[in-house]
Amino acid sequence: MSSEYQTAETLDVKGQSCPMPIVKTKQAIDDLQAGDVLEVVATDSGSMSDIQGWADGTDGVELLEQVEDGDLYTHYVKKTE
């Protein structure tokens, strides 16, 4: 796991498959302030491409990093506006 990000919240979506990690990530991001970083922890390998695609196509968010550690996928998403 990366420790370089000051995360405002950690979202645990382990055991959930598409589209729930994206749905829950969007809901959590909406509740944060601009500049906050959301850590999303998932077990769905599809979350790597799903969250990347969602962040690329969504204004106001930036995908900072994705970390794959065995069967655990951690995403760091920053709310930019």
Phi, psi and omega in degrees: 000149180273141178245008185278352182252135174273100185274137179278332184202150173245128180252120180261109177242028178298139179085355180258143180245170182310135010260008188301319177302322179289314181301313182291324178297314179299315180299317182292318179298320180300333182272354183266167177267156176304134181097344180286149178246131178256128174262124180246124181248120185228161174246357179275115181298334178294343180296335179300308180282326181296311182289324176300312180296319179297314181295320180297327183262006184243122175290143174091003176226153178222127175279115184276318185195152171230134182237126176255123181227089184066240180263015181245131182238120182244131183239140177244113184242127180256134173276121186259345179212000000 
